Amino acid sequence: MKTIELEELVAGVILDFCENLAEVGCPKDAKESDMWYRNLTWDEQKKVADKLLSIIERDDKRFGENPKKTNKGKKGNK
């Protein structure tokens, strides 16, 4: 099993959450996505987390392990 820093894990989860807000159910008209999530019931929050895990697993299969470590987003790269 690969070992990573806890901060790397948390940063990756936050980034995945932010990148996939629409797919995990955040409405387009939500002014603050964190408040949208906070106002969900505990069961709804768990469903969002389960959906996010599915997205992360799907993306790992599509793009390979650790796609956040690429040059994506740097000037000149897409």
N, CA, C and O atoms as a printed pandas DataFrame, in Angstrom:
     atom_number atom_name residue_name chain_id  residue_number  x_coord  y_coord  z_coord
0              1         N          MET        A               1    0.838   -1.181    0.000
1              2        CA          MET        A               1    0.000    0.000    0.000
2              3         C          MET        A               1    0.887    1.250    0.000
3              4         O          MET        A               1    1.877    1.321    0.729
4              5         N          LYS        A               2    0.522    2.219   -0.818
5              6        CA          LYS        A               2    1.267    3.467   -0.930
6              7         C          LYS        A               2    0.989    4.338    0.293
7              8         O          LYS        A               2   -0.145    4.406    0.768
8              9         N          THR        A               3    2.009    4.993    0.792
9             10        CA          THR        A               3    1.862    5.916    1.913
10            11         C          THR        A               3    1.973    7.340    1.388
11            12         O          THR        A               3    2.877    7.660    0.615
12            13         N          ILE        A               4    1.044    8.193    1.815
13            14        CA          ILE        A               4    1.088    9.602    1.431
14            15         C          ILE        A               4    0.911   10.454    2.680
15            16         O          ILE        A               4    0.444    9.972    3.712
16            17         N          GLU        A               5    1.286   11.719    2.577
17            18        CA          GLU        A               5    1.082   12.637    3.680
18            19         C          GLU        A               5   -0.405   12.908    3.842
19            20         O          GLU        A               5   -1.143   12.967    2.858
20            21         N          LEU        A               6   -0.837   13.069    5.067
21            22        CA          LEU        A               6   -2.248   13.342    5.336
22            23         C          LEU        A               6   -2.697   14.623    4.645
23            24         O          LEU        A               6   -3.812   14.695    4.128
24            25         N          GLU        A               7   -1.828   15.638    4.636
25            26        CA          GLU        A               7   -2.160   16.893    3.977
26            27         C          GLU        A               7   -2.392   16.701    2.482
27            28         O          GLU        A               7   -3.260   17.354    1.901
28            29         N          GLU        A               8   -1.630   15.817    1.859
29            30        CA          GLU        A               8   -1.805   15.526    0.438
30            31         C          GLU        A               8   -3.167   14.883    0.189
31            32         O          GLU        A               8   -3.844   15.209   -0.786
32            33         N          LEU        A               9   -3.561   13.978    1.065
33            34        CA          LEU        A               9   -4.859   13.328    0.944
34            35         C          LEU        A               9   -5.990   14.341    1.081
35            36         O          LEU        A               9   -6.908   14.371    0.261
36            37         N          VAL        A              10   -5.921   15.165    2.115
37            38        CA          VAL        A              10   -6.977   16.147    2.361
38            39         C          VAL        A              10   -7.046   17.156    1.213
39            40         O          VAL        A              10   -8.133   17.477    0.734
40            41         N          ALA        A              11   -5.903   17.651    0.777
41            42        CA          ALA        A              11   -5.876   18.610   -0.332
42            43         C          ALA        A              11   -6.487   17.992   -1.586
43            44         O          ALA        A              11   -7.226   18.663   -2.307
44            45         N          GLY        A              12   -6.189   16.733   -1.851
45            46        CA          GLY        A              12   -6.750   16.047   -3.017
46            47         C          GLY        A              12   -8.257   15.897   -2.930
47            48         O          GLY        A              12   -8.957   16.089   -3.924
48            49         N          VAL        A              13   -8.765   15.557   -1.752
49            50        CA          VAL        A              13  -10.206   15.394   -1.570
50            51         C          VAL        A              13  -10.920   16.736   -1.747
51            52         O          VAL        A              13  -11.963   16.809   -2.398
52            53         N          ILE        A              14  -10.355   17.793   -1.167
53            54        CA          ILE        A              14  -10.964   19.119   -1.315
54            55         C          ILE        A              14  -10.991   19.522   -2.788
55            56         O          ILE        A              14  -12.004   20.020   -3.277
56            57         N          LEU        A              15   -9.893   19.309   -3.486
57            58        CA          LEU        A              15   -9.832   19.650   -4.905
58            59         C          LEU        A              15  -10.840   18.828   -5.702
59            60         O          LEU        A              15  -11.536   19.369   -6.561
60            61         N          ASP        A              16  -10.926   17.525   -5.425
61            62        CA          ASP        A              16  -11.904   16.676   -6.117
62            63         C          ASP        A              16  -13.326   17.163   -5.856
63            64         O          ASP        A              16  -14.150   17.205   -6.770
64            65         N          PHE        A              17  -13.608   17.528   -4.617
65            66        CA          PHE        A              17  -14.941   18.021   -4.264
66            67         C          PHE        A              17  -15.259   19.292   -5.051
67            68         O          PHE        A              17  -16.328   19.408   -5.649
68            69         N          CYS        A              18  -14.330   20.233   -5.046
69            70        CA          CYS        A              18  -14.552   21.508   -5.741
70            71         C          CYS        A              18  -14.701   21.316   -7.248
71            72         O          CYS        A              18  -15.538   21.966   -7.875
72            73         N          GLU        A              19  -13.900   20.431   -7.831
73            74        CA          GLU        A              19  -13.961   20.193   -9.272
74            75         C          GLU        A              19  -15.244   19.508   -9.698
75            76         O          GLU        A              19  -15.642   19.605  -10.859
76            77         N          ASN        A              20  -15.898   18.816   -8.772
77            78        CA          ASN        A              20  -17.056   18.001   -9.130
78            79         C          ASN        A              20  -18.331   18.423   -8.408
79            80         O          ASN        A              20  -19.221   17.598   -8.203
80            81         N          LEU        A              21  -18.433   19.683   -8.023
81            82        CA          LEU        A              21  -19.599   20.151   -7.274
82            83         C          LEU        A              21  -20.918   19.827   -7.968
83            84         O          LEU        A              21  -21.845   19.322   -7.334
84            85         N          ALA        A              22  -21.008   20.113   -9.253
85            86        CA          ALA        A              22  -22.259   19.861   -9.968
86            87         C          ALA        A              22  -22.596   18.378   -9.969
87            88         O          ALA        A              22  -23.752   17.995   -9.790
88            89         N          GLU        A              23  -21.588   17.556  -10.170
89            90        CA          GLU        A              23  -21.835   16.118  -10.263
90            91         C          GLU        A              23  -22.236   15.499   -8.923
91            92         O          GLU        A              23  -22.951   14.498   -8.896
92            93         N          VAL        A              24  -21.782   16.086   -7.812
93            94        CA          VAL        A              24  -22.188   15.553   -6.507
94            95         C          VAL        A              24  -23.510   16.143   -6.028
95            96         O          VAL        A              24  -24.016   15.752   -4.976
96            97         N          GLY        A              25  -24.082   17.094   -6.801
97            98        CA          GLY        A              25  -25.429   17.563   -6.513
98            99         C          GLY        A              25  -25.579   19.005   -6.109
99           100         O          GLY        A              25  -26.694   19.431   -5.807
100          101         N          CYS        A              26  -24.520   19.775   -6.087
101          102        CA          CYS        A              26  -24.628   21.186   -5.717
102          103         C          CYS        A              26  -25.399   21.938   -6.789
103          104         O          CYS        A              26  -25.024   21.892   -7.960
104          105         N          PRO        A              27  -26.475   22.633   -6.410
105          106        CA          PRO        A              27  -27.255   23.377   -7.407
106          107         C          PRO        A              27  -26.458   24.539   -8.001
107          108         O          PRO        A              27  -25.609   25.126   -7.329
108          109         N          LYS        A              28  -26.734   24.862   -9.253
109          110        CA          LYS        A              28  -26.039   25.958   -9.933
110          111         C          LYS        A              28  -26.222   27.292   -9.217
111          112         O          LYS        A              28  -25.321   28.129   -9.213
112          113         N          ASP        A              29  -27.380   27.483   -8.619
113          114        CA          ASP        A              29  -27.670   28.771   -7.991
114          115         C          ASP        A              29  -27.176   28.881   -6.549
115          116         O          ASP        A              29  -27.439   29.881   -5.882
116          117         N          ALA        A              30  -26.463   27.863   -6.064
117          118        CA          ALA        A              30  -25.916   27.922   -4.702
118          119         C          ALA        A              30  -24.822   28.983   -4.655
119          120         O          ALA        A              30  -23.842   28.908   -5.396
120          121         N          LYS        A              31  -24.996   29.964   -3.784
121          122        CA          LYS        A              31  -24.020   31.049   -3.694
122          123         C          LYS        A              31  -22.753   30.595   -2.985
123          124         O          LYS        A              31  -21.659   31.058   -3.309
124          125         N          GLU        A              32  -22.892   29.698   -2.026
125          126        CA          GLU        A              32  -21.748   29.204   -1.272
126          127         C          GLU        A              32  -21.843   27.681   -1.196
127          128         O          GLU        A              32  -22.706   27.132   -0.512
128          129         N          SER        A              33  -20.948   27.018   -1.904
129          130        CA          SER        A              33  -21.016   25.557   -1.973
130          131         C          SER        A              33  -20.787   24.909   -0.611
131          132         O          SER        A              33  -21.370   23.864   -0.321
132          133         N          ASP        A              34  -19.948   25.510    0.225
133          134        CA          ASP        A              34  -19.721   24.915    1.539
134          135         C          ASP        A              34  -20.987   24.973    2.390
135          136         O          ASP        A              34  -21.264   24.048    3.154
136          137         N          MET        A              35  -21.759   26.058    2.262
137          138        CA          MET        A              35  -22.999   26.155    3.025
138          139         C          MET        A              35  -24.044   25.194    2.472
139          140         O          MET        A              35  -24.843   24.643    3.230
140          141         N          TRP        A              36  -24.046   24.989    1.167
141          142        CA          TRP        A              36  -24.954   23.996    0.594
142          143         C          TRP        A              36  -24.690   22.644    1.247
143          144         O          TRP        A              36  -25.619   21.963    1.681
144          145         N          TYR        A              37  -23.423   22.264    1.312
145          146        CA          TYR        A              37  -23.060   20.965    1.891
146          147         C          TYR        A              37  -23.383   20.919    3.385
147          148         O          TYR        A              37  -23.931   19.928    3.868
148          149         N          ARG        A              38  -23.053   21.967    4.110
149          150        CA          ARG        A              38  -23.301   22.002    5.557
150          151         C          ARG        A              38  -24.775   21.878    5.886
151          152         O          ARG        A              38  -25.135   21.311    6.918
152          153         N          ASN        A              39  -25.639   22.405    5.018
153          154        CA          ASN        A              39  -27.074   22.380    5.289
154          155         C          ASN        A              39  -27.746   21.066    4.914
155          156         O          ASN        A              39  -28.943   20.896    5.146
156          157         N          LEU        A              40  -26.998   20.145    4.343
157          158        CA          LEU        A              40  -27.547   18.820    4.063
158          159         C          LEU        A              40  -27.667   18.035    5.360
159          160         O          LEU        A              40  -26.947   18.292    6.324
160          161         N          THR        A              41  -28.580   17.081    5.371
161          162        CA          THR        A              41  -28.661   16.187    6.538
162          163         C          THR        A              41  -27.434   15.283    6.539
163          164         O          THR        A              41  -26.736   15.179    5.531
164          165         N          TRP        A              42  -27.172   14.632    7.668
165          166        CA          TRP        A              42  -26.030   13.721    7.774
166          167         C          TRP        A              42  -26.110   12.633    6.707
167          168         O          TRP        A              42  -25.104   12.304    6.079
168          169         N          ASP        A              43  -27.296   12.076    6.502
169          170        CA          ASP        A              43  -27.451   11.032    5.480
170          171         C          ASP        A              43  -27.183   11.573    4.082
171          172         O          ASP        A              43  -26.587   10.881    3.257
172          173         N          GLU        A              44  -27.617   12.803    3.804
173          174        CA          GLU        A              44  -27.355   13.411    2.496
174          175         C          GLU        A              44  -25.859   13.691    2.317
175          176         O          GLU        A              44  -25.326   13.526    1.219
176          177         N          GLN        A              45  -25.184   14.110    3.383
177          178        CA          GLN        A              45  -23.740   14.340    3.315
178          179         C          GLN        A              45  -23.004   13.041    3.002
179          180         O          GLN        A              45  -22.045   13.036    2.230
180          181         N          LYS        A              46  -23.454   11.943    3.603
181          182        CA          LYS        A              46  -22.825   10.637    3.325
182          183         C          LYS        A              46  -23.054   10.224    1.874
183          184         O          LYS        A              46  -22.167    9.631    1.260
184          185         N          LYS        A              47  -24.225   10.525    1.315
185          186        CA          LYS        A              47  -24.490   10.208   -0.086
186          187         C          LYS        A              47  -23.579   11.017   -1.007
187          188         O          LYS        A              47  -23.090   10.498   -2.011
188          189         N          VAL        A              48  -23.349   12.291   -0.667
189          190        CA          VAL        A              48  -22.432   13.124   -1.446
190          191         C          VAL        A              48  -21.029   12.536   -1.374
191          192         O          VAL        A              48  -20.336   12.454   -2.388
192          193         N          ALA        A              49  -20.606   12.125   -0.176
193          194        CA          ALA        A              49  -19.283   11.533   -0.004
194          195         C          ALA        A              49  -19.154   10.244   -0.809
195          196         O          ALA        A              49  -18.114    9.999   -1.420
196          197         N          ASP        A              50  -20.187    9.429   -0.814
197          198        CA          ASP        A              50  -20.171    8.185   -1.581
198          199         C          ASP        A              50  -20.072    8.487   -3.077
199          200         O          ASP        A              50  -19.330    7.821   -3.798
200          201         N          LYS        A              51  -20.815    9.482   -3.539
201          202        CA          LYS        A              51  -20.756    9.877   -4.949
202          203         C          LYS        A              51  -19.366   10.389   -5.301
203          204         O          LYS        A              51  -18.841   10.070   -6.367
204          205         N          LEU        A              52  -18.755   11.191   -4.401
205          206        CA          LEU        A              52  -17.412   11.708   -4.643
206          207         C          LEU        A              52  -16.401   10.575   -4.736
207          208         O          LEU        A              52  -15.514   10.609   -5.588
208          209         N          LEU        A              53  -16.522    9.574   -3.872
209          210        CA          LEU        A              53  -15.622    8.410   -3.948
210          211         C          LEU        A              53  -15.770    7.696   -5.284
211          212         O          LEU        A              53  -14.779    7.270   -5.877
212          213         N          SER        A              54  -16.996    7.566   -5.753
213          214        CA          SER        A              54  -17.227    6.937   -7.061
214          215         C          SER        A              54  -16.569    7.746   -8.179
215          216         O          SER        A              54  -15.988    7.176   -9.102
216          217         N          ILE        A              55  -16.661    9.065   -8.095
217          218        CA          ILE        A              55  -16.045    9.937   -9.102
218          219         C          ILE        A              55  -14.530    9.793   -9.074
219          220         O          ILE        A              55  -13.892    9.690  -10.122
220          221         N          ILE        A              56  -13.954    9.784   -7.871
221          222        CA          ILE        A              56  -12.497    9.652   -7.729
222          223         C          ILE        A              56  -12.024    8.322   -8.311
223          224         O          ILE        A              56  -11.029    8.276   -9.034
224          225         N          GLU        A              57  -12.740    7.241   -7.994
225          226        CA          GLU        A              57  -12.380    5.923   -8.527
226          227         C          GLU        A              57  -12.509    5.904  -10.047
227          228         O          GLU        A              57  -11.640    5.372  -10.738
228          229         N          ARG        A              58  -13.577    6.474  -10.566
229          230        CA          ARG        A              58  -13.785    6.529  -12.013
230          231         C          ARG        A              58  -12.658    7.301  -12.692
231          232         O          ARG        A              58  -12.114    6.861  -13.705
232          233         N          ASP        A              59  -12.317    8.447  -12.130
233          234        CA          ASP        A              59  -11.263    9.272  -12.726
234          235         C          ASP        A              59   -9.899    8.599  -12.635
235          236         O          ASP        A              59   -9.086    8.738  -13.549
236          237         N          ASP        A              60   -9.632    7.873  -11.554
237          238        CA          ASP        A              60   -8.377    7.132  -11.451
238          239         C          ASP        A              60   -8.259    6.096  -12.566
239          240         O          ASP        A              60   -7.181    5.891  -13.126
240          241         N          LYS        A              61   -9.380    5.447  -12.882
241          242        CA          LYS        A              61   -9.364    4.465  -13.970
242          243         C          LYS        A              61   -9.181    5.150  -15.324
243          244         O          LYS        A              61   -8.476    4.640  -16.194
244          245         N          ARG        A              62   -9.823    6.314  -15.497
245          246        CA          ARG        A              62   -9.745    7.040  -16.771
246          247         C          ARG        A              62   -8.399    7.708  -16.991
247          248         O          ARG        A              62   -7.843    7.645  -18.087
248          249         N          PHE        A              63   -7.877    8.340  -15.965
249          250        CA          PHE        A              63   -6.693    9.179  -16.133
250          251         C          PHE        A              63   -5.445    8.634  -15.456
251          252         O          PHE        A              63   -4.377    9.235  -15.570
252          253         N          GLY        A              64   -5.550    7.528  -14.765
253          254        CA          GLY        A              64   -4.402    6.992  -14.054
254          255         C          GLY        A              64   -4.296    7.567  -12.656
255          256         O          GLY        A              64   -5.013    8.502  -12.298
256          257         N          GLU        A              65   -3.414    7.009  -11.889
257          258        CA          GLU        A              65   -3.245    7.415  -10.497
258          259         C          GLU        A              65   -2.662    8.817  -10.403
259          260         O          GLU        A              65   -1.743    9.169  -11.142
260          261         N          ASN        A              66   -3.200    9.608   -9.494
261          262        CA          ASN        A              66   -2.680   10.923   -9.149
262          263         C          ASN        A              66   -2.684   11.927  -10.302
263          264         O          ASN        A              66   -1.638   12.505  -10.601
264          265         N          PRO        A              67   -3.828   12.153  -10.961
265          266        CA          PRO        A              67   -3.858   13.101  -12.076
266          267         C          PRO        A              67   -3.556   14.530  -11.639
267          268         O          PRO        A              67   -3.235   15.358  -12.491
268          269         N          LYS        A              68   -3.644   14.858  -10.350
269          270        CA          LYS        A              68   -3.389   16.208   -9.853
270          271         C          LYS        A              68   -1.915   16.583   -9.961
271          272         O          LYS        A              68   -1.571   17.762   -9.877
272          273         N          LYS        A              69   -1.037   15.595  -10.147
273          274        CA          LYS        A              69    0.400   15.842  -10.208
274          275         C          LYS        A              69    0.871   16.216  -11.606
275          276         O          LYS        A              69    2.072   16.366  -11.833
276          277         N          THR        A              70   -0.062   16.370  -12.549
277          278        CA          THR        A              70    0.314   16.726  -13.923
278          279         C          THR        A              70    0.528   18.221  -14.030
279          280         O          THR        A              70    0.381   18.943  -13.043
280          281         N          ASN        A              71    0.869   18.687  -15.204
281          282        CA          ASN        A              71    1.057   20.117  -15.450
282          283         C          ASN        A              71   -0.245   20.809  -15.804
283          284         O          ASN        A              71   -0.227   21.964  -16.230
284          285         N          LYS        A              72   -1.364   20.142  -15.641
285          286        CA          LYS        A              72   -2.661   20.711  -15.962
286          287         C          LYS        A              72   -2.836   22.036  -15.226
287          288         O          LYS        A              72   -2.586   22.135  -14.024
288          289         N          GLY        A              73   -3.262   23.033  -15.956
289          290        CA          GLY        A              73   -3.522   24.312  -15.358
290          291         C          GLY        A              73   -2.345   25.285  -15.445
291          292         O          GLY        A              73   -2.522   26.481  -15.213
292          293         N          LYS        A              74   -1.169   24.803  -15.771
293          294        CA          LYS        A              74   -0.032   25.707  -15.928
294          295         C          LYS        A              74   -0.136   26.400  -17.269
295          296         O          LYS        A              74   -0.695   25.848  -18.217
296          297         N          LYS        A              75    0.389   27.583  -17.353
297          298        CA          LYS        A              75    0.295   28.386  -18.565
298          299         C          LYS        A              75    0.848   27.612  -19.762
299          300         O          LYS        A              75    1.960   27.087  -19.723
300          301         N          GLY        A              76    0.050   27.556  -20.814
301          302        CA          GLY        A              76    0.476   26.877  -22.026
302          303         C          GLY        A              76    0.063   25.415  -22.087
303          304         O          GLY        A              76    0.180   24.801  -23.147
304          305         N          ASN        A              77   -0.414   24.834  -20.991
305          306        CA          ASN        A              77   -0.836   23.427  -20.982
306          307         C          ASN        A              77   -2.331   23.361  -20.732
307          308         O          ASN        A              77   -2.898   24.199  -20.031
308          309         N          LYS        A              78   -2.962   22.347  -21.319
309          310        CA          LYS        A              78   -4.400   22.151  -21.100
310          311         C          LYS        A              78   -4.655   20.745  -20.652
311          312         O          LYS        A              78   -5.804   20.372  -20.413
